Each structure stands twice: as C-alpha cells, then as structure tokens.
Amino acid sequence: MPKGSFSTGIRSELIRLDEYSDSKLQELREADAEADLHSVESLWSISAAAAYAITDDFTVGFRIPFIMRDNIREPEHDHVGPGAEIESLGNIEGIGDTTFYGQYRFFQNEGTHISALFGIKTPTGKTNRSYLHEEGIELLDAEFQPGSGSWDGILGLAFTQELGLFSVDASTVYNISSEGTQDTDLGDIFSYNFALSYRLFGQQNSSYAAPKFALDTIIEFNGEWRDKEETRNINDNNSGGHLAYISPGLRLSAGKNVSIGASFGIPVVQDTNGNQVEPDYRIISSLNIAF
C-alpha cells in the first residue's frame, strides 16, 4: 500500500470435512484402543484484520480469528472389542490467536515485486472450552480449542509479476510452532501458494492506479504441510500431513479502495498421517477496504 494508507477487512474460510460415520469410528477404535480418533463436520474461521503502510515498501498489520468447529465426535477411549460408544462433543467456538505481521518489499522493478513476510502469533485465543461428559465436565483436547496457548513465529516470501492483463503471484510461509496449552505443540506448518490471475475488464494492473471497477479471474494452487502434534513429548500419529487444493476464484475491485474476492478449493492432494477426516472442499471469501 502507499505510505500512510490504512486498510481493514474480513476474511472467511470454511472447510467442509468428509466426516466419519459412527460405524467407522467404532471400527477404528476396535483396531486401536488408545489412538486419538475423532470426526469433525466442518471448520469455519472468520478473521478481522487491519494494516498500515509505514512506507511505500513496509506494511504492518494484525488479524484476529473467530473459530467454529461443528459436530465433533469421538469413540470412547481405551475400549477393547467391538461396540465402542460414540461421544458427541458438540460444537465449539471462540476467539482464536491474534497474529501480528509485517511485509517488507525489498525489490521492485518493471512489474516485479518481492517481499519478505514475518510475524508472531500470540496466545490470545480461548483454551478453556469443555464438554459435558457422563462423568462430568471435561476439558477439550488442545487441537479443538480456538486458541493454541503458544507463541509461534512466522517467516515467508511473496512474489508478484505483472504481465499486462495477467499477474503471477506466489508465496511461501513457515510457521514455527511452540508448546502451548495442555503441554501440546500443534506442529510446524509450511504453506505455499501459486496464483495466475487475468483481468476480465478494467485497466491493467498498477500499484497506485485502479479503474472504477475491475474484475479478475484467478486460478490458484494452495498447499500446506503440517507436522505431527506432540503432547508431553509423545507424537499423535493421527495428525499432520500434506494437503493441497486447486482453487478457482474471482476478485472484484471498486477503485483502489475496495476489493471483494472468493474462491472454491478442490482438494487434489490428501496425504495425511494415520486416520483423519479429510476435506471435501474449501470456500474462502474476503472484503478489504483501504483509506
């Protein structure tokens, strides 16, 4: 953004998961009496964000998510033999961890932009969500809590090449996780993204000028590798792995002040560890306003 400008926005990410049936959960428990097994119907995160341009090349900002997990179920633990009871943990929601970040553009030349990304995720999210168990109220596992309870570092790079009506964008980000609530490390995350956009109408891309209205069509490849969770130095073998999506989308710009976007992610790589529910699809939408 130009020096002195301010932006605010909302981003929504909905992941619909291919949840396990009760019979499948029972089958998995019969095969492993002690494994951490569960099913979730969906994960929805709505984030509010704001950013400020200290210079033309240096922007800082923050974002705060509100996280919802629906229909969490798991087979009873330490069950031996068939017929494990399926426990419903219900729907869990709450404020997640706040991320503070910076973006520094260290190279710009003839439509080429390269930036360094860095930040820190702070433990501001809720970590005390619980559910009603037959023996009383029980704290949910760390992986289901809206917050992680950990301080995590963020490092990455972003690249843009403008080519007339086309634009090529790419980024990589590494999240360095630490131990948080319930002595649990939720695992490092490496994400990578590649996007090709084409301006259907409106003037060509420019850093400071924009038409009254413009519409871009976008095709993205989004990938994420996550390390296994670790609780009290013990790995959860039903966590972590590699996911990737093909995500077609659209972006509507109203001048240089308002941008609305949406994409529909179709999973093309689902290489997860152990037994985990995997995504059916992902929908991302965003609204950004600059001042």
C-alpha positions in Angstrom: 0.0 0.0 0.0 1.1 3.6 -0.5 2.8 5.3 2.5 0.3 6.5 5.2 -2.6 4.4 3.9 -4.7 2.2 6.2 -6.8 -0.9 5.3 -9.3 -3.1 7.2 -11.0 -6.3 6.1 -12.8 -9.5 6.9 -11.8 -13.0 5.7 -13.9 -16.1 5.9 -12.6 -19.7 5.4 -15.0 -22.6 5.5 -13.7 -26.2 5.3 -16.3 -28.9 4.9 -14.8 -32.3 6.0 -15.6 -35.8 5.0 -16.7 -36.9 8.5 -16.6 -40.4 9.7 -19.8 -42.4 10.4 -20.3 -43.9 13.8 -19.6 -47.4 12.5 -16.3 -46.2 11.0 -15.3 -44.6 14.3 -16.2 -47.9 16.1 -14.1 -49.8 13.6 -11.1 -47.6 14.1 -11.4 -47.8 17.9 -11.6 -51.6 17.7 -8.3 -51.6 15.7 -6.6 -49.2 18.2 -7.9 -48.9 21.8 -5.7 -45.9 22.7 -5.4 -43.8 19.5 -6.6 -40.2 19.3 -9.6 -40.6 17.0 -12.3 -38.1 16.1 -14.6 -36.8 13.4 -15.5 -33.1 12.7 -18.1 -31.9 10.3 -16.7 -28.5 9.4 -14.2 -25.8 10.4 -15.1 -22.2 9.9 -12.8 -19.3 10.6 -13.8 -15.6 10.3 -10.9 -13.1 10.7 -10.9 -9.4 11.2 -7.8 -7.6 10.1 -6.2 -4.2 9.8 -2.9 -2.9 8.2 -1.0 0.3 8.0 1.7 1.3 5.4 4.6 2.9 7.3 6.4 3.4 3.9 5.6 2.5 0.3 7.5 -0.7 0.9 6.8 -1.6 4.6 3.4 -2.5 5.9 2.4 -3.8 9.3 -0.9 -5.3 10.5 -2.8 -7.8 12.6 -5.6 -10.2 12.3 -7.9 -11.9 14.9 -10.0 -15.0 14.0 -13.2 -16.3 15.4 -13.2 -20.1 15.1 -16.1 -22.6 14.9 -15.9 -26.4 14.8 -19.1 -28.3 14.3 -20.3 -31.8 15.3 -17.1 -33.1 17.0 -17.4 -36.8 17.8 -15.1 -39.5 19.0 -15.2 -43.1 20.2 -14.8 -43.7 23.9 -11.1 -44.2 24.9 -9.4 -47.4 26.0 -12.2 -49.5 24.5 -11.4 -53.1 23.8 -13.5 -55.1 21.3 -16.5 -54.1 19.2 -19.2 -51.7 20.0 -17.4 -48.6 21.3 -19.8 -45.8 22.4 -19.6 -42.7 20.2 -19.4 -39.5 22.3 -20.7 -36.2 20.9 -18.5 -33.3 22.0 -20.9 -30.8 20.3 -20.0 -27.5 18.5 -17.0 -25.5 19.7 -16.5 -21.8 19.0 -14.4 -18.9 20.3 -11.8 -16.2 19.7 -8.6 -17.6 18.2 -5.0 -16.4 18.5 -4.0 -12.9 17.3 -1.3 -12.6 14.6 0.9 -9.5 14.2 2.8 -9.4 10.9 4.9 -7.2 8.7 5.6 -7.2 5.0 8.7 -5.5 3.5 9.1 -5.1 -0.2 12.8 -5.3 -0.9 12.7 -5.5 -4.7 10.6 -3.7 -7.3 11.3 -3.4 -11.0 9.0 -3.2 -14.1 6.1 -5.0 -12.5 8.1 -7.3 -10.4 7.7 -7.2 -6.6 9.4 -9.4 -4.0 8.6 -9.1 -0.3 9.7 -10.6 3.0 7.0 -11.7 5.4 7.4 -12.0 9.1 5.3 -12.1 12.2 4.3 -13.7 15.5 1.1 -15.5 16.6 0.2 -14.6 20.2 -1.7 -16.8 22.7 -4.8 -14.7 22.9 -7.3 -17.4 22.0 -9.6 -19.3 24.2 -8.1 -22.5 25.6 -10.7 -23.5 28.2 -13.5 -24.9 26.1 -15.0 -28.1 27.6 -17.9 -30.5 27.0 -20.3 -32.4 29.2 -19.1 -36.0 29.8 -21.1 -38.7 31.6 -18.7 -38.3 34.5 -18.8 -34.5 34.5 -17.4 -31.6 32.6 -14.2 -32.4 30.7 -11.7 -30.1 29.0 -11.4 -30.5 25.2 -8.1 -31.6 23.7 -5.8 -28.8 22.7 -6.4 -29.4 18.9 -10.1 -28.5 19.4 -9.5 -25.3 21.3 -10.0 -22.0 19.5 -6.6 -20.9 20.8 -3.3 -22.8 21.0 -1.8 -21.2 24.1 1.6 -20.9 22.2 3.8 -18.2 20.8 4.6 -19.0 17.2 7.0 -17.4 14.7 6.2 -16.7 11.1 8.6 -16.3 8.2 8.0 -16.1 4.4 8.4 -14.6 1.0 5.9 -13.2 -1.5 6.4 -12.6 -5.2 4.3 -10.8 -7.9 5.0 -10.4 -11.6 2.6 -8.2 -13.5 2.3 -9.1 -17.2 -0.3 -6.7 -18.8 -3.7 -8.2 -18.1 -2.1 -11.2 -16.4 -0.5 -11.4 -12.9 1.6 -14.2 -11.4 1.7 -14.4 -7.6 3.5 -16.8 -5.4 4.2 -17.1 -1.7 5.7 -19.5 0.9 5.3 -19.2 4.7 6.7 -21.2 7.5 5.0 -21.2 10.9 7.3 -22.2 13.8 5.1 -23.7 16.5 5.9 -24.0 20.2 4.4 -25.8 23.2 1.1 -24.3 24.4 -2.0 -25.3 26.3 -2.1 -28.8 27.8 1.7 -29.2 27.1 0.8 -29.6 23.4 2.8 -28.5 20.3 0.3 -28.4 17.4 3.1 -28.7 14.9 5.0 -26.5 12.5 3.2 -25.5 9.2 4.7 -24.9 5.8 2.3 -23.4 3.3 2.9 -22.5 -0.4 0.7 -20.8 -2.9 0.8 -20.1 -6.6 -1.8 -18.0 -8.5 -2.4 -16.8 -12.0 -4.9 -14.0 -12.5 -6.4 -12.4 -15.6 -8.2 -9.1 -15.7 -11.5 -9.6 -17.5 -12.3 -5.9 -17.6 -10.8 -2.7 -16.2 -7.4 -1.2 -16.8 -4.1 -3.1 -16.4 -2.6 -3.8 -13.0 -0.8 -0.9 -11.3 0.5 -0.3 -7.8 -1.2 3.1 -7.4 -3.8 3.5 -10.1 -7.0 1.5 -10.4 -10.2 1.7 -12.5 -13.6 2.5 -11.1 -14.4 -1.2 -11.4 -12.3 -4.2 -12.4 -12.9 -8.0 -12.4 -10.1 -10.6 -12.2 -10.5 -14.3 -12.6 -8.0 -16.3 -10.7 -6.7 -19.9 -10.5 -4.6 -20.9 -7.5 -2.7 -23.9 -6.3 -2.6 -23.9 -2.4 -0.6 -26.4 -0.4 0.0 -27.0 3.3 2.3 -29.4 5.1 1.8 -29.7 8.9 4.0 -31.6 11.3 2.5 -34.1 13.8 1.1 -32.8 17.1 3.1 -33.6 20.2 1.8 -33.8 23.7 4.2 -34.3 26.6 6.8 -35.4 24.1 4.5 -38.1 22.6 3.6 -37.7 18.9 0.0 -38.1 17.8 0.3 -40.4 14.7 -3.2 -39.4 13.6 -2.2 -35.8 12.9 -0.2 -33.8 10.4 0.4 -34.4 6.7 0.1 -32.7 3.4 -3.0 -31.2 1.8 -3.2 -29.2 -1.5 -6.1 -27.5 -3.4 -6.9 -26.2 -6.8 -8.9 -23.1 -6.2 -10.6 -21.1 -9.0 -11.9 -17.7 -7.9 -12.9 -14.1 -8.7 -11.9 -10.7 -7.4 -13.9 -7.5 -7.8 -12.2 -4.2 -7.3 -14.0 -0.9 -6.8 -11.4 1.7 -7.4 -8.3 1.2 -5.3 -10.2 1.3 -2.1 -12.5 -1.8 -2.1 -11.7 -5.4 -3.0 -14.1 -8.4 -2.8 -12.9 -11.9 -3.5 -14.0 -15.5 -3.3 -12.5 -18.9 -4.2 -13.6 -22.5 -4.1 -10.9 -25.0 -3.2 -11.0 -28.6 -4.5 -8.6 -31.0 -2.7 -6.1 -32.7 -5.1 -3.5 -33.9 -2.6 -4.7 -35.6 0.7 -1.7 -37.3 2.2 -2.5 -37.2 5.9 -0.9 -39.3 8.6 -2.9 -42.1 10.2 -6.7 -41.8 10.4 -8.0 -38.3 10.0 -11.1 -36.8 8.4 -10.1 -35.1 5.1 -11.6 -32.0 3.4 -14.4 -32.2 0.8 -14.0 -28.6 -0.2 -12.9 -25.2 1.0 -14.6 -21.8 0.4 -12.6 -18.6 1.1 -14.1 -15.1 0.8 -12.8 -11.7 1.7 -13.7 -8.0 1.8 -10.9 -5.3 2.1 -11.3 -1.6 2.3 -8.4 0.9 2.1 -8.3 4.5 3.3 
